[in-house]
Amino acid sequence: MTTKEKPVPETGTGRQAPGPEGGVLFGALSSFKKDTLKLLMEMQRRYGGIVRMKMGPYLVHQLTSPEHVKHVLQNNSSNYTRGKFYRGFNLFFGRGMLTTDGPEWKTRRAVSQPFFNRTKLRNNSAVITTTTDELIAKWEGAARTGEEIDVTDDMMWLAMGVLGRMFYGVDLRDYADRLMPAVRFSLKAMILTGEVKQMLPKWIPTKYQRDLQRYQAVLNGVMDEIINLHRQGKGDDESVVAALLGATHAVTGKPFTQTQIRAELKTLFLAGHETTGCALTWTLYAIAKNVDVRRKLEAELDEVLGDRVPTADDLPRLTYLRQVVDESLRMYPPIWLFPRDAVADDNINGFHIPAGSTILVPTYAAHHNKESWDDPEAFDPERFCPVAGKKSGRDRYDYFPFGGGARKCIGMDLALLEIQLAVAMITRRYRLSLVAGHPVTPSALVSLRPQPKVLMTVRHNDGQRAAAA
């Protein structure tokens, strides 16, 4: 891709935003496929907070300036729908809360919203600590033998356990052998990269299409099993499954169908455990890489908790823990991109946004923007220290790991609660070290997945904790 800057001509409703001149046919698409994060960062650094580029047949505008991000996600959000970048999500999510807009989205969100009430989550926080304690026990053998562990898979296992117990009335880890391979495939298949295998008609019997159908069937089958369990009276009456079975669709006036319930459960599952699992993995990775951060965190945990299990009530006093989590979400935001499509023509800071064009709001690029952050590639929890006043002058949309506006991630409070409690418990019991010779890089899939694996060794923090185990 060439990166010669285009002239900025005038249009009837504003100027054309600056951006690169790509190839005649594909524009920036080949670079997007090759190294997505590198392209988005390069565009931000070269052209600033608003960039215009072509990606195959699509006209795209990338926004990273906080005022522009706020315009799309909050101030004029009614003009920006989920759009074409979400079409791939329908392959596995179906038409659920994540992929719908307007009254349909409001109807679906209203059913699940009560389960994400902050007070309700805090009252159920023992589910998080119990499930984390099971992970700690699972690592006991590796702590004694020095066996390497794949932290990514184990964090997914942890997040799956919490999600299932809190919302599904079942332990989703019982289905992990079927679900985890389907998730790995879906993370790549849902991102539309323009690859030939994605563009061929569905009726052509390629290996990709056979795998696609097989893993779709796996996800649908597991969700149907859970729904039918509840229909038979064997589920939890307080679960989101029971709520969906008993709800009336506000748009149609009819009960939710099996397909609609399944779509909501798949949405909660894929979005709920994947992003939290990634956030947990990246936070433990950052602590392991930064010795001074680990020591300061251990000291705070010792002072506040001693040897007891943390509760939600402890979190306001664990200020450095929250700073570590916030900095991890800045540097490695699990939701690395918020795509939208413009419904009608718009004008952003004097630049024309045509109807039908795609907006990319790349959290990752915004969180690594040198205009907003000092030394953005350094892991520095002190950025979020309220006493030092470092975050008091920051714009709300310099930092938005969970999005913003009405469609801010419904699971934000759960994710923050789970990450803090789990990290506190793991750090109190174990010291994690990265295995040498296994570099880790962020990969822009549906979530910001560490690739290829995060291999670590674990050992007890001290003899007292070893004896307690």
Rosetta blueprint (number, residue, H / E / L):
1 M L
2 T L
3 T L
4 K L
5 E E
6 K L
7 P L
8 V L
9 P L
10 E E
11 T E
12 G L
13 T L
14 G E
15 R E
16 Q L
17 A L
18 P L
19 G L
20 P E
21 E L
22 G L
23 G E
24 V L
25 L L
26 F L
27 G E
28 A L
29 L H
30 S H
31 S H
32 F H
33 K H
34 K H
35 D L
36 T H
37 L H
38 K H
39 L H
40 L H
41 M H
42 E H
43 M H
44 Q H
45 R H
46 R H
47 Y H
48 G L
49 G L
50 I E
51 V E
52 R E
53 M E
54 K E
55 M E
56 G L
57 P L
58 Y E
59 L E
60 V E
61 H E
62 Q E
63 L E
64 T L
65 S L
66 P H
67 E H
68 H H
69 V H
70 K H
71 H H
72 V H
73 L H
74 Q H
75 N H
76 N L
77 S H
78 S H
79 N H
80 Y E
81 T E
82 R L
83 G L
84 K H
85 F H
86 Y H
87 R L
88 G L
89 F L
90 N H
91 L H
92 F H
93 F H
94 G L
95 R L
96 G L
97 M L
98 L L
99 T L
100 T L
101 D L
102 G H
103 P H
104 E H
105 W H
106 K H
107 T H
108 R H
109 R H
110 A H
111 V H
112 S H
113 Q H
114 P H
115 F H
116 F H
117 N L
118 R H
119 T H
120 K H
121 L H
122 R H
123 N H
124 N L
125 S L
126 A H
127 V H
128 I H
129 T H
130 T H
131 T H
132 T H
133 D H
134 E H
135 L H
136 I H
137 A H
138 K H
139 W L
140 E H
141 G H
142 A H
143 A H
144 R H
145 T H
146 G L
147 E L
148 E L
149 I E
150 D E
151 V H
152 T H
153 D H
154 D H
155 M H
156 M H
157 W H
158 L H
159 A H
160 M H
161 G H
162 V H
163 L H
164 G H
165 R H
166 M H
167 F H
168 Y H
169 G L
170 V L
171 D L
172 L H
173 R H
174 D H
175 Y H
176 A H
177 D H
178 R H
179 L H
180 M H
181 P H
182 A H
183 V H
184 R H
185 F H
186 S H
187 L H
188 K H
189 A H
190 M L
191 I L
192 L L
193 T L
194 G L
195 E L
196 V H
197 K H
198 Q H
199 M H
200 L L
201 P L
202 K L
203 W L
204 I L
205 P L
206 T L
207 K H
208 Y H
209 Q H
210 R H
211 D H
212 L H
213 Q H
214 R H
215 Y H
216 Q H
217 A H
218 V H
219 L H
220 N H
221 G H
222 V H
223 M H
224 D H
225 E H
226 I H
227 I H
228 N H
229 L H
230 H H
231 R H
232 Q L
233 G L
234 K L
235 G L
236 D L
237 D L
238 E L
239 S L
240 V H
241 V H
242 A H
243 A H
244 L H
245 L H
246 G H
247 A L
248 T E
249 H L
250 A L
251 V L
252 T L
253 G L
254 K L
255 P E
256 F L
257 T L
258 Q H
259 T H
260 Q H
261 I H
262 R H
263 A H
264 E H
265 L H
266 K H
267 T H
268 L H
269 F H
270 L H
271 A H
272 G H
273 H H
274 E H
275 T H
276 T H
277 G H
278 C H
279 A H
280 L H
281 T H
282 W H
283 T H
284 L H
285 Y H
286 A H
287 I H
288 A H
289 K H
290 N L
291 V H
292 D H
293 V H
294 R H
295 R H
296 K H
297 L H
298 E H
299 A H
300 E H
301 L H
302 D H
303 E H
304 V H
305 L H
306 G L
307 D L
308 R L
309 V L
310 P L
311 T L
312 A H
313 D H
314 D H
315 L H
316 P H
317 R H
318 L L
319 T H
320 Y H
321 L H
322 R H
323 Q H
324 V H
325 V H
326 D H
327 E H
328 S H
329 L H
330 R H
331 M H
332 Y L
333 P L
334 P L
335 I L
336 W L
337 L L
338 F E
339 P E
340 R E
341 D E
342 A E
343 V L
344 A L
345 D L
346 D E
347 N E
348 I E
349 N L
350 G L
351 F E
352 H E
353 I E
354 P L
355 A L
356 G L
357 S L
358 T E
359 I E
360 L E
361 V E
362 P L
363 T H
364 Y H
365 A H
366 A H
367 H H
368 H L
369 N L
370 K L
371 E L
372 S L
373 W L
374 D L
375 D L
376 P L
377 E L
378 A L
379 F L
380 D L
381 P H
382 E H
383 R H
384 F H
385 C L
386 P L
387 V L
388 A L
389 G L
390 K L
391 K L
392 S L
393 G L
394 R L
395 D L
396 R H
397 Y H
398 D H
399 Y L
400 F L
401 P L
402 F L
403 G L
404 G L
405 G H
406 A H
407 R H
408 K L
409 C L
410 I L
411 G L
412 M H
413 D H
414 L H
415 A H
416 L H
417 L H
418 E H
419 I H
420 Q H
421 L H
422 A H
423 V H
424 A H
425 M H
426 I H
427 T H
428 R H
429 R H
430 Y E
431 R E
432 L E
433 S E
434 L E
435 V L
436 A L
437 G L
438 H L
439 P L
440 V L
441 T E
442 P E
443 S E
444 A E
445 L L
446 V L
447 S L
448 L E
449 R E
450 P E
451 Q E
452 P L
453 K L
454 V L
455 L E
456 M E
457 T E
458 V E
459 R E
460 H E
461 N L
462 D L
463 G H
464 Q H
465 R H
466 A H
467 A H
468 A H
469 A L
